[in-house]
Amino acid sequence: MLGVVLALVAAGAYGASDFAAGLGSRRTDPGAIAIIAQCVALVATLATALVVGGNEPSLTVLAWGALAGVGSGAAVLALYHGLVVGRMNVVAPVSAVVTAGLTAAVGIATGDRLGPVGIVGLVAVGPALWMVTRGDDDEPDRPPLAGVVHGVAAGVGFAVLLVGLANAGTDSGAWPLVSAEVAAFVAVIALGLTTRRSTARWRASVRPAVLVALFGVGGNVAYLFATGEGSLTLVAVITALYPASTVLLARVVLQERWNRPQGVGLVLAAAAVACLTIAG
């Protein structure tokens, strides 16, 4: 049960991070937000690791963390670029479904077993994510399938993040997250700094970037320790429902109205979590 609770906390934190990124990107430069957020996340993660403690991490543990960081950095870059060249209502659902599907496949392939109720919950996750993230089509000038490749790439990257952290384990406390953030830092900074930005854009990006970073670090910590309490399939798939919390925040903070598919998707997501909780 603790694994489910931590996974839900991780999903909420990841969703809040995405919400802060999306809200900030409307007002300033998303690239600058990504760069500043990665710097803040690295410092915050190091501080967390020092406080949490744990055994001295082995090279294997740090390698799994670094792999997770590479996946995270690649996913963020793919997602941001996908939102530039493609439709948001294509990129977001594709990435979410791919993330959930790949992590579940890895979990089952490595020995996780779900009963009938758990299988029902797992099957419900895909359509739930698709409907939750399907906003209104406000980009008619872009091809219907624009951004699919970027959505798949982002989904693969996020799945690598979740699988990598699960394999890193919790014996070394939060230290796997440090190597993950270092790897993500290198990936994001190396590509993000290729675009020149004004001083005003950097300054305007600081506040949303700090929120993005802190929520993201919180999500990473909650997810890492959730993997020590539950199976990869259970924890990762519940965490992959993070877009639902983004939609909920948009409703509460921005008073955004849900379309019918989003409402049905949220109900289906709640039912999926209930089934997976019972199965766990």
C-alpha positions in Angstrom: 0.0 0.0 0.0 2.9 2.4 0.8 4.2 1.8 -2.7 0.9 2.9 -4.2 0.7 6.0 -2.0 4.3 7.0 -3.0 3.5 6.4 -6.6 0.5 8.6 -6.4 2.7 11.3 -4.8 5.2 10.9 -7.6 2.4 11.2 -10.2 1.1 14.4 -8.5 4.5 15.9 -8.3 5.4 15.1 -11.9 2.1 16.5 -13.1 2.6 19.7 -11.1 6.1 20.0 -12.6 4.6 19.7 -16.1 1.9 22.2 -15.2 4.4 24.8 -14.0 6.5 24.2 -17.2 3.4 24.6 -19.4 2.2 27.7 -17.6 5.7 29.3 -17.6 6.2 28.5 -21.3 3.2 30.6 -22.2 4.9 33.6 -20.7 8.5 33.1 -21.4 11.0 30.8 -23.1 10.5 27.0 -22.5 14.1 26.3 -23.4 15.4 28.7 -20.7 13.0 27.1 -18.2 14.4 23.7 -19.0 18.0 24.8 -18.6 17.5 26.7 -15.3 15.3 23.9 -13.9 18.0 21.4 -14.6 20.5 23.4 -12.7 18.2 23.9 -9.8 17.2 20.2 -9.8 20.9 19.1 -9.7 21.5 21.2 -6.6 18.3 20.2 -4.9 18.9 16.5 -5.6 22.4 16.6 -4.2 21.1 18.3 -1.0 18.4 15.6 -0.7 20.9 12.8 -1.1 23.1 14.3 1.7 20.1 14.5 4.0 18.6 11.1 3.2 21.9 9.3 3.5 22.1 5.6 2.6 24.9 3.1 1.7 27.8 4.1 -0.5 26.5 3.7 -4.1 28.1 1.1 -6.3 29.1 1.8 -9.9 26.2 -0.3 -11.0 23.7 1.8 -9.0 25.2 5.0 -10.3 25.1 3.6 -13.8 21.4 2.8 -13.5 20.9 6.4 -12.2 22.8 7.8 -15.1 20.8 5.8 -17.6 17.7 7.2 -16.0 19.1 10.7 -16.4 19.9 10.2 -20.1 16.3 9.0 -20.6 14.9 12.0 -18.7 17.0 14.5 -20.6 16.2 13.0 -24.0 12.5 12.9 -23.1 12.4 16.5 -22.1 14.1 17.6 -25.2 11.9 15.4 -27.4 8.8 16.6 -25.7 9.7 20.3 -26.0 10.7 20.0 -29.6 7.6 18.0 -30.4 5.4 20.7 -28.9 7.1 23.2 -31.3 6.7 21.2 -34.5 3.6 19.1 -33.7 0.2 19.2 -32.1 0.0 19.2 -28.3 -3.0 16.9 -28.4 -0.9 14.3 -30.3 2.5 14.6 -28.6 1.2 14.5 -25.0 -1.1 11.4 -25.3 1.4 9.5 -27.4 4.3 10.1 -24.9 2.1 9.2 -21.9 0.8 5.9 -23.4 4.2 4.9 -24.6 5.7 5.5 -21.1 3.0 3.4 -19.4 3.1 0.6 -22.0 6.9 0.2 -22.0 7.3 0.3 -18.2 4.5 -2.3 -17.8 6.1 -4.5 -20.5 9.5 -4.4 -18.8 7.9 -5.1 -15.4 6.0 -8.1 -16.7 9.0 -9.4 -18.7 11.2 -9.3 -15.5 8.8 -11.3 -13.4 5.9 -9.1 -12.2 2.6 -10.9 -12.1 -0.9 -9.3 -11.9 -4.2 -11.0 -11.1 -7.3 -10.5 -13.2 -8.2 -7.2 -11.4 -4.7 -5.9 -11.9 -4.8 -6.8 -15.6 -8.1 -4.9 -15.9 -6.4 -1.8 -14.3 -3.4 -2.1 -16.6 -5.5 -2.3 -19.7 -7.5 0.7 -18.6 -4.4 2.9 -18.2 -3.8 3.3 -22.0 -7.2 4.7 -23.0 -7.3 6.7 -19.7 -4.1 8.5 -20.6 -5.1 9.0 -24.2 -8.4 10.6 -23.2 -7.1 12.7 -20.4 -4.4 14.3 -22.5 -6.6 14.9 -25.6 -7.3 18.6 -25.5 -9.3 20.5 -28.1 -7.8 20.8 -31.5 -6.6 24.4 -31.5 -3.8 23.8 -34.0 -5.6 23.1 -37.3 -2.8 24.4 -39.3 -0.5 21.5 -38.4 -0.8 18.0 -39.9 -2.9 15.6 -37.9 0.0 13.3 -37.1 2.6 16.0 -36.5 4.7 15.2 -33.5 4.0 11.5 -33.3 7.7 10.6 -33.6 8.6 13.1 -30.9 5.8 11.8 -28.7 7.1 8.2 -29.1 10.7 9.4 -28.4 9.6 11.3 -25.2 7.7 8.2 -24.1 10.7 6.0 -24.5 12.8 8.4 -22.6 10.4 8.7 -19.7 10.2 4.9 -19.6 14.0 4.6 -19.4 13.8 7.1 -16.5 11.3 5.0 -14.6 13.0 1.6 -15.3 16.5 3.0 -14.6 15.5 4.3 -11.2 13.6 1.1 -10.3 16.8 -0.9 -11.0 19.0 1.5 -9.1 17.1 0.5 -5.9 16.9 2.4 -2.6 19.8 0.9 -0.6 21.9 3.9 -1.5 19.2 6.4 -0.6 18.8 9.2 -3.1 22.3 8.9 -4.6 21.1 7.3 -7.8 19.1 10.5 -8.4 22.3 12.5 -8.3 23.9 10.6 -11.2 20.6 10.8 -13.0 20.5 14.6 -12.7 24.1 14.9 -13.7 23.4 12.9 -16.9 20.2 14.9 -17.6 22.1 18.1 -16.9 24.7 17.3 -19.5 22.1 16.4 -22.1 19.8 19.4 -21.5 22.6 22.0 -21.2 24.6 20.8 -24.2 21.6 21.2 -26.5 19.8 24.0 -24.8 22.6 26.5 -24.9 22.8 26.3 -28.7 20.1 28.9 -28.8 20.9 32.5 -27.9 18.4 34.1 -25.4 18.1 37.7 -24.1 18.8 38.5 -20.4 15.1 39.4 -20.0 14.0 35.9 -21.0 16.5 34.3 -18.6 15.1 36.4 -15.7 11.5 35.8 -16.6 12.2 32.0 -16.6 13.6 31.7 -13.1 10.4 31.5 -11.1 8.6 28.9 -13.2 11.9 26.9 -13.6 12.4 26.7 -9.8 8.9 25.3 -9.4 9.5 22.8 -12.3 12.7 21.7 -10.7 11.4 21.3 -7.1 8.3 19.4 -8.2 10.4 17.2 -10.5 12.9 16.3 -7.8 10.0 15.6 -5.4 8.5 13.2 -8.0 11.8 11.5 -8.5 12.4 10.9 -4.8 8.8 9.7 -4.2 9.0 7.3 -7.2 12.5 6.0 -6.3 11.3 5.0 -2.8 8.0 3.7 -4.2 9.9 1.1 -6.2 11.3 -0.3 -2.9 7.7 -0.9 -1.7 6.0 -2.3 -4.8 6.6 -4.0 -8.1 7.8 -2.0 -11.2 4.6 -2.6 -13.1 2.4 -1.4 -10.2 4.5 1.6 -9.2 5.6 2.8 -12.7 2.2 2.5 -14.3 0.5 4.5 -11.5 3.3 7.1 -11.7 2.8 7.3 -15.5 -0.7 8.6 -14.8 0.8 12.0 -14.0 -0.9 13.8 -16.9 -4.2 13.4 -14.9 -2.8 15.7 -12.1 -1.7 18.2 -14.7 -5.3 18.3 -16.1 -6.7 18.6 -12.6 -4.4 21.5 -11.8 -5.4 23.3 -15.0 -9.0 23.0 -13.9 -8.4 24.2 -10.3 -5.9 27.0 -11.0 -6.8 28.2 -14.5 -10.5 27.2 -14.5 -9.9 25.3 -17.7 -13.0 23.4 -18.8 -12.7 19.7 -19.5 -14.0 18.2 -22.7 -16.0 15.0 -22.5 -13.1 12.6 -23.3 -11.0 14.2 -20.6 -13.8 13.7 -18.0 -14.2 10.1 -19.0 -10.4 9.6 -19.0 -10.1 11.0 -15.4 -12.8 8.6 -14.2 -11.1 5.7 -16.0 -7.7 6.7 -14.5 -9.2 6.6 -11.0 -10.7 3.1 -11.7 -7.3 1.9 -13.1 -5.5 3.1 -9.9 -8.2 1.4 -7.8 -7.7 -1.9 -9.7 -3.9 -1.8 -9.5 -4.1 -0.9 -5.8 -6.3 -4.0 -5.1 -3.9 -6.1 -7.2 -0.9 -4.8 -5.3 
